[in-house]
């Protein structure tokens, strides 16, 4: 399936972003990244971490899926991402990397963190990342064009032949023998045999 077929979906992604304002009295940190990547590529999403955080969640918004959850006690990775997701802590952030992306992975991804506030768990929505995975179906077209250009480059070119007439009529001030290849069979005056 060509990535162009996902353009209506991309428009829908952008419209849906307007529907997700910060919640919980503006305590959410909302930033949005839009990333376009080729099928088979990788993308990293960095989620921020806070002091009294008890868990971190990465979910998709369109076709909602709990992609990843990590806490002090356990870790969950959705089966579709089990062999394609890695994560690491970098300072106060959690870096989640999705590998071997497929067109079906195109979605809006959102980090959410769970904090302990006044004895209750509170969810804070964080960074939003729009991921567009482009299919590689168009690559064979570029390969064909490249091969045709290379073929044209290496084709044998016709040699440019130049014939210069060195007969008497072209060189008036010098004495020249008659050109045996000339079409004119007449002999110039003064050079008779």
C-alpha positions as CSV (number, residue, x, y, z in Angstrom):
1,X,0.0,0.0,0.0
2,X,1.5,3.4,-0.9
3,X,2.1,6.0,1.8
4,X,0.0,8.5,-0.3
5,X,-3.1,6.4,0.6
6,X,-2.4,7.5,4.3
7,X,-2.7,11.2,3.5
8,X,-6.4,11.3,4.6
9,X,-5.3,9.6,7.8
10,X,-2.6,12.2,8.4
11,X,-5.2,15.0,8.0
12,X,-7.3,13.1,10.5
13,X,-4.4,12.9,12.9
14,X,-3.9,16.7,12.8
15,X,-7.6,17.3,13.4
16,X,-7.7,14.9,16.3
17,X,-4.9,16.8,18.0
18,X,-7.2,19.8,18.4
19,X,-9.5,17.5,20.4
20,X,-6.9,16.7,23.0
21,X,-6.3,19.8,25.1
22,X,-4.4,19.6,28.4
23,X,-6.5,18.1,31.1
24,X,-6.2,18.1,34.9
25,X,-6.1,21.8,35.3
26,X,-3.3,22.5,32.8
27,X,-0.8,20.3,34.7
28,X,-0.2,18.3,31.5
29,X,2.9,18.9,29.5
30,X,1.8,18.9,25.9
31,X,4.2,18.9,23.0
32,X,3.8,17.4,19.6
33,X,6.3,15.9,17.2
34,X,5.5,14.7,13.7
35,X,7.8,12.1,12.3
36,X,7.8,10.5,8.9
37,X,9.8,7.3,8.5
38,X,10.2,4.6,5.9
39,X,8.8,1.1,6.5
40,X,11.5,-1.0,8.2
41,X,13.0,2.0,10.0
42,X,13.1,3.0,13.6
43,X,11.8,5.9,15.7
44,X,12.5,7.0,19.3
45,X,10.0,8.6,21.5
46,X,11.3,10.3,24.7
47,X,8.9,10.6,27.6
48,X,9.7,12.8,30.6
49,X,9.9,11.4,34.1
50,X,9.0,13.1,37.4
51,X,10.0,12.5,41.0
52,X,6.8,11.0,42.4
53,X,6.0,9.1,39.2
54,X,4.8,5.5,39.8
55,X,4.4,4.4,36.1
56,X,4.8,5.4,32.5
57,X,2.5,4.5,29.7
58,X,2.8,4.8,25.8
59,X,-0.5,4.4,24.0
60,X,-1.9,5.0,20.5
61,X,-4.9,7.3,20.1
62,X,-6.4,6.1,16.8
63,X,-7.2,2.5,17.1
64,X,-6.4,2.7,20.9
65,X,-3.7,0.3,22.0
66,X,-1.6,0.1,25.2
67,X,1.8,-0.2,23.5
68,X,4.0,-0.1,26.6
69,X,3.8,0.3,30.3
70,X,6.6,0.4,32.9
71,X,6.6,0.8,36.6
72,X,8.9,-0.2,39.5
73,X,7.1,-3.5,39.8
74,X,6.5,-4.6,36.2
75,X,6.7,-4.0,32.5
76,X,4.2,-4.6,29.8
77,X,4.8,-4.6,26.0
78,X,1.9,-5.2,23.6
79,X,2.4,-8.5,21.6
80,X,2.5,-6.6,18.3
81,X,5.6,-4.7,19.6
82,X,7.2,-7.4,21.7
83,X,10.2,-8.0,19.5
84,X,10.3,-4.5,18.1
85,X,10.3,-2.3,21.2
86,X,13.3,-1.3,23.3
87,X,13.5,1.2,26.1
88,X,16.1,2.8,28.3
89,X,16.3,5.5,31.0
90,X,18.3,8.6,30.1
91,X,18.6,10.8,33.1
92,X,15.0,11.8,34.0
93,X,13.6,10.6,30.7
94,X,12.5,7.3,29.3
95,X,13.5,6.7,25.7
96,X,11.2,4.2,23.9
97,X,12.4,3.0,20.5
98,X,10.1,1.2,18.0
99,X,12.0,-0.9,15.5
100,X,11.1,-2.4,12.1
101,X,8.2,-0.1,11.7
102,X,5.3,-1.2,9.5
103,X,2.7,0.9,7.7
104,X,0.1,-0.3,10.2
105,X,2.2,1.4,13.0
106,X,1.2,4.8,11.6
107,X,-0.7,6.4,14.5
108,X,-0.7,9.1,17.1
109,X,1.4,8.0,20.1
110,X,1.1,9.6,23.5
111,X,3.1,9.3,26.7
112,X,1.2,9.4,30.0
113,X,2.7,9.3,33.4
114,X,1.1,8.2,36.6
115,X,2.1,10.1,39.7
116,X,1.2,9.7,43.3
117,X,-0.6,12.9,44.5
118,X,-2.3,13.2,47.9
119,X,-2.5,9.4,48.2
120,X,-4.1,8.9,44.8
121,X,-2.8,7.9,41.4
122,X,-3.1,10.7,38.9
123,X,-2.6,10.4,35.1
124,X,-0.8,13.3,33.3
125,X,-0.8,13.2,29.6
126,X,2.6,14.1,28.1
127,X,4.2,14.3,24.7
128,X,2.3,13.4,21.6
129,X,4.2,12.0,18.6
130,X,2.5,11.5,15.2
131,X,4.2,8.7,13.3
132,X,3.7,8.3,9.5
133,X,5.3,5.1,8.2
134,X,5.8,5.3,4.5
135,X,5.6,2.1,2.4
136,X,8.4,1.2,0.1
137,X,6.2,0.2,-2.8
138,X,7.5,3.2,-4.8
139,X,11.1,2.1,-4.5
140,X,10.9,-0.3,-7.5
141,X,10.0,2.7,-9.7
142,X,13.1,4.5,-8.7
143,X,15.2,1.4,-9.3
144,X,13.9,1.0,-12.9
145,X,14.6,4.7,-13.6
146,X,18.1,4.3,-12.2
147,X,18.8,1.2,-14.3
148,X,17.5,2.9,-17.5
149,X,19.7,6.0,-16.8
150,X,22.8,3.7,-16.3
151,X,22.0,1.8,-19.5
152,X,21.8,5.1,-21.4
153,X,25.0,6.3,-19.9
154,X,26.9,3.1,-21.0
155,X,25.4,2.8,-24.5
156,X,28.0,3.0,-27.3
157,X,27.9,6.4,-28.8
158,X,28.3,6.9,-32.6
159,X,31.8,8.3,-33.3
160,X,31.9,11.8,-34.7
161,X,33.8,11.5,-38.1
162,X,35.3,14.7,-39.6
163,X,36.4,14.8,-43.2
164,X,38.6,17.7,-44.2
165,X,39.0,18.4,-47.9
166,X,42.7,19.2,-48.5
167,X,42.5,19.6,-52.2
168,X,43.8,22.6,-54.2
169,X,40.5,24.5,-54.1
170,X,40.6,24.7,-50.3
171,X,44.2,25.7,-50.1
172,X,44.7,28.2,-52.8
173,X,48.1,29.5,-51.9
174,X,50.0,26.2,-51.7
175,X,50.9,23.6,-54.2
176,X,49.0,20.4,-53.5
177,X,48.7,17.2,-55.4
178,X,45.3,16.3,-56.7
179,X,43.1,14.5,-54.2
180,X,42.5,11.0,-55.6
181,X,39.3,10.8,-53.5
182,X,37.9,14.1,-54.8
183,X,34.8,14.0,-56.9
184,X,36.2,16.5,-59.4
185,X,38.3,14.5,-61.9
186,X,39.6,17.6,-63.7
187,X,43.3,18.5,-63.2
188,X,44.2,22.0,-62.3
189,X,46.1,24.0,-64.9
190,X,49.9,23.8,-64.6
191,X,49.9,20.3,-63.0
192,X,49.4,18.3,-66.2
193,X,51.3,15.1,-66.6
